């Protein structure tokens, strides 16, 4: 019983994802021109991006905490959330590419939001290069923490602000109507919002596993050096 209470959010997250998977493939969705059955991807593609933003946001929090307290654990957590956020970003790109193929006719189009996401991903990949190129642990933690904070700000500008300032195929950008007014009816809301919570729970669970594994690796490295 104590285990159930301790990990209730993980169980809840898994149940939400089972519900999302079932409704995503078997549930009723509105029939809209061009989108048709592909609107089901809303439960996967868009929710991946919500989860990514939440994970990267938490990584920034721990980067700030490291700069305040210089606790190596904060740096470890920040890095784990960045890596997990990039996993979800990659899944978001893949599901988005599939959606684009069936609705826009190509796997990748010259769309401002797609290009902005690509630039943002490169910025975060450079974060990994920064960490791997610095041998000193304290220097690595401090520089990557500062880099992570600015990378998050730039990424948010790239994916939320710039696409709204020009023409874009994405709903809610460049004058296009968002899903709320176009096709997200009550049936889809009953799946969409639980899906966000479910994918977020999975992301935080995965990040925690990475943190635990890294802690074990650090302990083993310290024992070898002793």
Beta strands, then each sheet from edge to edge (+ up, - down):
end
